[in-house]
Amino acid sequence: LQTAMQRAVREAMRPVARGLARRGFASLPADAPRAAPMIGARILHEALIENHVEHVFGYSGGANLPVLDAFHQSQIRFVMNRSEQCCGHAAEGYAKASGKVGVILTTSGPGLTNIITPLQDAKGDSVPMVALSGQVPTHAVGTDAFQECASVDLTRPCTKWSYQIRSVEEIRAVVHEAFLVANSGKKGPVHLDLPKDVMVALLSGEELPISAPPPIKAIDPSNLADIARLMNMAERPILYVGQGAIDCAPILRAFAAAANIPVTTTLHAMGIFDEHHPHSLHMLGMHGAVYANYAIQNADLILAVGSRFDDRTTGVLPKYAPAARAAEREGKGGIVHFDIERSQIGRVVQPTYAVEGDCMLAMQALIPMLEHRPRAAWMEQVTAWKGKHPFAYEKAGGGDLKTQQVIEAMYNVTKGPLQDKIVISTGVGNHQMMAAQFYRWSQPRSIITSGSLGTMGFGLPAAIGAQFSRPDSTVVLLDGDSSFNMTLNDLGTVAEHKLPIKMFILNDGRQQMVHVWQKLFFDGRTVATDNYNPDFAKLAQAYGIEAWTCDREKDLESTIERMFAYPGPVLVDFKVVPDICLPMVAPGKALDDMFLPGDIKLSDDRRLEGMAPN
């Protein structure tokens, strides 16, 4: 019977084995130590410890009770957020802030469906996560049992790998494989479905062998000499840096210095290159710096490092990078793409040259081949654009506040030594883009935000995850009232664990970014973009959190200083006047065809043609 069971287990694991073989993984030796007999849930818990898991974010339910029980008196800290979606975003914040794999545990049915949004968010933003979901017993799978859903089918499109564990013998091997998949190549989420009977089954046979990590894949050096030649020849080069370079900031900075090239970054990459450096052009894109967008459009060589040419950073594609394309035709420039994922290369923009693999290895190989050229005319032009087109806004007047003003004041209070230890989590909307504009980012992993999916409600639970992963850092939440409304129940998690998060609620009473689009693209007709908010300060106080309100310019600096001086969690409801986020590249326009500050005002009766932004 045992031999038959082993054969059945190995047959079930063949898809996993094929995946291991494709990636060139090798098994551990057959005589490697084996765990003493125990139930499936205990084996899973041990496998998490073996993968250096220190925190799990989760919520209870009937189907995950055996696994949940394994965390009783565990060395792993189990954090109960106030919904499964909050668990998912907390795990994302944990991973984004630390670089470690975030782990979630939910129950079956609605517990699983509630993490679809975090999983898709993590996939879009390349966040390493392992999501564990309870499931009904294997004999009930497919019978529409209570709280049953087709978990693997639902999560397969929004994960790198989704798998239902069907035997106790495979648990340890599958968990180790999940962490390898989540944290290798283009990182992302993995889902494991855990039937209840498998989690209570006693291991009696032989466990499947654990896979060894794959060797580090070398980059293809065939294009490096040509890339170095173009870099040394280029008169107007620019580095366009994405999140793929987040773990090699020192190398990126040395690379930029060796070639004397200005740097612009995507939203997630802010801080990889110190924005205080004179060669920093800050964030580019739809609401990015005018000077960054101008530089991209006028550059004769664009070096895309760990970035994927997202539509928010390119404008309309037929008008993208005209100078680089002209230089490409002359053999004097073009577009170079460094990316670890082959499928990303040429997916949006066809590069002149590409290097597949770890961008750190590519830059290290190129640095000795580079010439430091002054490029005085190009640097003078870039500096002139920065001087002429800074991020700007018009104050509200009458002592009222605007979102940009609060963020600017927060930066002024925290810049200096504190800035090196600060982590800022945001929601999605105007405040998110204004944070990118009016805060100067100097460290990687200091901005925690939802980029690709643009998930409102991300900010608070992500800040919670960031605080757990970096307990010695100062974690700040910059959230709009609309985003905050979606997950404000996680204030209970902040209060329970006394997390010293500084929560800025930038409250304009609207879903302001969409409200502006309605005005501009729908003849001023506004529908469902005005909020009916609670008193956020009183709500926080109901959880036992220190909180107050600020609505006057004269109180702004002292309020922020008081927030950072307070040792525990604190929330301030900043009542701000609604505003439009500029600059803005309208849909269908080139990257350098922007509405600049002052071009559009909320009081204008201006109407735009075409489709509103996504």
N, C-alpha and C positions, 0 to 999 in steps of 0.2 A: 504493500500500500504506500509506504514511504517513497519507494522508487517511482511509482506512478505519479505521486504528488510532485516530486521533483521534476519529472518530465513535463508535467502540466505547467509548473511555474516557469520553467525555462522556455516553453513554447510561448507563454504569455509575455515573456520579457524579450522575445526576438526583435520587436520594433525598436526597443531601447538598445539592444546589442548592435543592431544595424547602425543606429545613430552613433554609437560609440566607435564603431569601426570606421565610419565615414570621417569622423574627426580624429582618427588615429589614436584613440585612447587605449591604454593597455591595462589589463587587470593586475591587481595586487597578487603576490605569490600565493599559491594554494595553501601554504602552511602559515599564512598570516593569522594572528590571534582571532579567535571567534568569541562572540559575546555569550554569556551564560543564558540558558533558556529564559525567556520572558515574553510577556504579551506584546502585541504589535505596537500599542501606544507607547510603551516604555522604550521599545527599540527606536521608534521615531524620535522620541525625546532625546535619547542618547545620540542619535545621528545629528540632531540640531546642535548639541554641545560639541560634537566632533567637528562641526563646521563653524565653531566659534560664535554661535548665536548668544547674545547677552540679553536681548529684549524681544518679546513677541507682542504684537498689538492684536487684540482679539475680542470676541464676544461669545457668550455661551449659547448653547442650544442642545437639544436632545441628541442630535446625531454626532456632535463632537465631544460629548461628555467623557468618553474614555481617554481621549487625547488631553482634554482639559484637566482631568484628574492627575495626569502625569506631571503637571506643573505645580502640584502641591508640595510646598517646601523645596522648590527647585532652585538651582543656582541661576536659572534664567528668570529674569523679571517679566512677569506677565502684566501687561497694561491693558485695562479694559476701557476702551473709548466708548462714546455714547451712541454709536451706530457703527455698522460694518463699513459704511463708506468712510467714516472718520478713521477707522482702523487702517483702511487702505491708504488714505492720504498721510496718516501719521507714519506708516512704514515708508512711504515715498520721501517724506521730509527727513526721516532718519537716514535713509540711503543717500539722498542728495547732500546732506550736511556732512556726512562722514565718509562716504565711499564704500561703506559696508553694505551687505545685502539686508534689505528690510524684510521682515517676516510677519505674515498675517495668519490668524486662525479664525475661521468662521464656521458656522453650522451649515447645514444643507439648505436647499430651497431658497427662501428669501435671504438667508445669510450669504449664500453664494451670489445671488443676483445683485445684491447690494454692493458687491465689490467689482462689478463689471466696469464701472466708470473709473475707479482707481487703476485697474489693470490696463485699460485702454490709455489712460493718462501716462502710466509708467512706460508702456510700449512706445508711445509717441515721443517721450522725453528720454528714452534709453536709460531707465532707472532699474537697477538690479533688485528684484523682489522675488520671494517665494511665498505663494499663497496656498495655505492648507485649508481645505474645506471638508467638514464632516459630510457623510453620505449615508443613506439608508443601507441596511444590510444587502449584500450582493444578491440574495434570492428575491429581494423586493425591487431591485433596480429594473426600471422599464414597466412597472405596474401602476404608475401614478400614485404611489404610496404617499402618505402624509409628509409634507415638506421634502418631496423628491423633485429634482429637476435634472435635466440632461447637462450636468455640470461641465463635462469635458467638451461637449459640442458648443456650449455657450461661450466658454473661455478660449477655445482654440483660436478664433480670429484675433484675440487681443492679448495673446501671450506668445513667447518664443516656443514654448512646449507646454502641453497640457496632457495629463496622464492620470488614469484611475488605477490605484494600487489594488491588485486582486489577490495577493497572497502575502502572508506574513514573511515568507522567505525573501521577498524582494524589497522589503521596506528600506533597509539601510542603504542598499545599492542605489535605489531610486532617489532617495533624499540627497545622497552625495552627488548623483548625476544632476539633480535639480539645481544645486548650488553652482556646479560647474557651468551649466548652460546659462544661468542667470548672469553670471559674472565673467563670461568670456565673450570675445569678439565685440560686436555691437550689443551692449548690455541690455537687459530687459527683464520682464516678469515671466515667471514660470508658475504653473498651477498644478497641484497634486490633489486629487480627490480621494478621500479616505473612507471607504465603507466601514460601517460600525462593527460588523462581524470580524473583519480583518484586524481591526484595532484591538479586539479583545481575544483574538486567537493566540494560542500559545505556540511559540516557535519550537518545533520538534525535529525539523530536518536541518539541512545545511543552508546557510544564507548564501545568496549570490555574491560573487566577489565585487569589491568596490573598485571603481575605475580610478586610475591615476590621472592627474592633470596632464593635458596635452603639452607638448613642448612649445616654447615660444616660437611663433612663426616669423621667420625672417622676411624682411621686405624685399621686393624685387628691385634690384639696383639698376636695372637696364635704362631707366629714364633719368637717373640722377645727374649724369653729366650734362644732358641737354637742359634740365631744369636749372642747374647751376649756371650754365651759359646764359640762359635767358635772364636770370636774376642779376647777373653781373653786367648784362647789357642794358637792362631796363632803365629808362629815365624816370618813369612814374609808377613804381610798383606799390602794391598795398597788400597787407596781410588781412585776410578775412577769416576770423578765428571763431570756431564753434565749440560746443561742449566736448567734442572728442579730444580736445587738448587739456581737459580740466585736471588731469593727473600729471601733467608735465609742464606746469607753469614756468619753472626755472629754465627749462630747455627752450620753451617758446620765447621767453624774454631774451635769452642769449642768441637765439636765431634771428630775432628782429634787430638786435644790436649789431650782430656780425655783418648784416647786409644793410643796416641803416634804412629800415623800411617802416613807415607808419602802420598802425594797427587799428582795425575796427573789429568789434565783436558782436556776436548774437546776444540775445537776452540771457541765455543760460551761461554764456562764456564771460560775462562781465566779471572783472576781477582777475582773470587769468593774466591779463596784461594790466599793470597798475595804471589806473585812469588819471593819476596825478602826473604821469610821465608826459613830457611835451609831445611825444610821438603818438600818444593815444588819441584816437578819433571817437572814442566812446562807442555807444551802440548805434548800429545802422538799421535801416528798414522803414516800415510804414510810419512809425512814430519816432524814428531814430534821428540822429544828428544830421542836420543839413550838410555839414562839412564831410561827414562819413559817406553820405549818399553821393555827393558831388565827386568825392575822391574815387569811389568805385566806378562811376560812369566815365571818369577822365583817366583812369589808370591804364597804362599799357600792359601791365602784368598783374593779374589777380591771383594770389596764392591762398586757396581755400583750405584751411587746416582744420580737420575734424568738424566740418560744417556741411550741410546738405542742401544748400540753396533753397531754403524754405520760401514760399511765395511772399511772405511778409518781408523778406530781405532782398528780393529781386525786382519788385515791380513787375510790369508786364514783360514777359520773356523776350518777345521780338525786339524790344528796345533796351535790353539789358547789356551792359558792358560794351558800348560801341567802340570805344578807343582800344580796348583789349582785343576785340575781334579784328579791328583794322591792323593792329600790330601783329596779330597772329598771321594774317595774310601776307605780311611782309617778312615773316620769319623773325620778328624782333620782340615778340611778346605773346600774350594770350592768357589762357586760364589754366592753372595747375590745381589739381584736386588731390588732396591727401585724405584717405578714408580707410577705415579698418574693414568696412563691409563692401564687398565687390558690387553688390546690387545697387548701392547708392551712386556709384560712379557712372555718369552719363544718364542717370535717371531723370534729372531735370535739366541740367546744363551739360552739354558735351564739352569736356575739357580738351585742351591742347595736349597736355600730358597728365597722367595720373600715376599715383603711387598707392597701391593697395597694401594695407597693413597698419601697424601701430605708427601714428604720426610722430611719436617721440623718437623712434628708431630712424625714421626718414630724416627728421631735422638734425639729429646727431650726425648722421652720415653726410649731410650737406654742409654743415657749418665749416669744416676745414676747406671746402671748395669755394667759399664765398669771398668776395672782395668788398671791403668797406668803402663805399663811394659817397661823397658828400651830397650829391643830388640837391644842390642849393636851390635851384629854381622850383623844384617840386616841393621841397620843405617850406619854402617861402609862400607858395601858393596855398598849401594846406593850412599853414598858420594864418594866412589872411582870411581864408574861409572861416576858420574857428573864431577869429576876432569879429568878423562881420555878422555871423549867424549863430550866436550862442543860444542855448535853450533860454527861453524868456516867457514871461507871462505878465499880464496887467493885474495889479492888485485890485481887490474888490472895492476898496474905499470905505470910508465910514467906520474903520476899525474892524470890519468883518474879515474872515479868514478864507483862504482858498487852499485846496489840497496841495498845490505846489509849494505854497508858503510853509505849510506844516512840515513837509518833507525836507525842504531846504533848512528850516530851523532845526529839525532833528539831526541833519547832517552836521550843522555847525556846532551843535552840542557834543556830538560823538566823535568828530574827527580828531585825529591824534592817536595816542596810545590805545584808547578804547576801540578804535576802528579795526585794529588788527584782530580783535576777538569778538567781533559783532557778526551775527547771522540774522538776515532779514527775510522773513517769509511774507508773501503777499497773496491777496486774492487775485481776481481777474477783472480788468476793466480800466477805467481812466487812472485810478490810483496806482495800478501796476505799471503802466507806461510812464507816469509821472515820477514814480520811484526810480525807474531806469534813467530818467532825464536829470533829476535834481539831486541824486545822491551820487557820490563819486566812489566807485568800487575799486578796492585795492588788493583783495585776496580772493582766490578761487573758493568756490563753495560757500560764498557769503550771501548769494541771492538764491532763495528757495521759492520757486514759482512754477505755475503750470503754463507751459509754453505751447506745445503742439495742439493739445486738446482744448486749452483755455477753460479750465474747470472752475466755475464759481463755487465757493465753499472750500476751496483747497487750503486757504491760508492758515486758519486756526489749527486744524489737526496736523498740518505739516509743521507748524511751529512747535507743537507738542513733540512730534517725532524728533525734530532738530534738537530740542532741549535735552531729551533723553540721550541722544547720541553725543552731544557736546555739552556736558553739564557745567563745564568751566567757562563757556562762552555766554555772552549776553545775547539772548534771542529776542528779536523784535517782530511783532506782527504789524504790518501795514495793511489794513483791510478796508474796503469800501463797505458801506452799510448793506448793499445788495448781496455781496459775497458773504458777509458775516452772517446775515440772516439764514443762510442755508445750512450752516453747521455750528451755530452758536451754542447748541446743547453741549458741545465739547468743553464749554467752560467748566462743566462738572469734573472733567479729567484734570484740568488745570488746578482747580481748587483741591481735589482729592490728593494730588501729589505735590501741592504747594510749589508748582513750577514758576520760577521768577520771570515769566515772559512779560515784556512791556507791550501792551496792546493799544495800538493807535487805530481808532475807528474813525475813518474819514467820511463823515456822514453828510451827504448832500441831499438825502431824501429821494434819490432817483437811481435808476439804472442808467447813469448819465451817458455813457458811451453810446448805447443803443438809442437813447432819447435824442441825442444829437443826430445820429444817422436818420432817424425818423423825420426830424426837421429838415434835413438837407436833401433827402432822397424821396420822401413821401409827402411833399407839399405841406409840411408842417403838421401832419396828422400824427398825434402821439397816442399810442395804445399800450396799456399795461407796463409802463416804465416809471410810474410814480409809486413810491413805497409808502406803506403805512407801518412805521417803525415803533417798537417799544422804546422806553427810556433805557438805553443801553447801560448807563451807569447804575441805575437801580437794579437792572437785571443782574449785573455782575455782583453788586452788593448782596443780592439774594443768595448768591453762591458763597458769600463770605470773602469776596475779592475786593480789594481796595479800588475804588473807582470814583471818578468825578467827570464833570463836563467843562469844556473850554470852547468859547465862541468869540473871544476878543483878541485882537492882535497884541494888545498891551500885556496880556497874560500868557502869551504863547511860550516865550523862552523859559520863564519861571516854571510853567507847568511841565515842560519837557525835562528840565533839570530835576524837578521833584520826582518825576516818573523814574528816572535812572538812579536817583538816590534811594528810592524805596527798595528794601531788600527782597520783597516777595512779589507775587503777581500783581499787576496793576493795569487797569483799563481806563482810558480816557476817551470820551465821546466828543470828538472835535466836530463842531457844527460848521460846515464849510459851504461857501457859495458855489453852486454848480458852474462848471467851466468846460470849454472845449479843449481837447488834447491836441496841441499842435507842436511841431510840424506834423503834416499828414499827407501821405501819398494816397491819392484817391484810386479806387479800382480802375484798372484799364490804363493807368498812366505809367510813364517811365519812372524809375527810381528817383531821378532828380527833378521830376515835375511835381512839386509839393505846394501845399498851402502852408505858408509861413505864419509865425505868430503875428497877429494883427490883420491877416488877410480875411479871416472869417470871425465874426462875433456872434454870440447867441442872440443878440438883439437884432441882427440883420434878418432881412426877409429873403435870404439867398436860397436858391434851389439848385441842386446839381442833377445832371442827367446820368443815366446808367444805373447799374446795380450797386446797392449798398455793400459795404464790406461784409465778409463772413463773420 
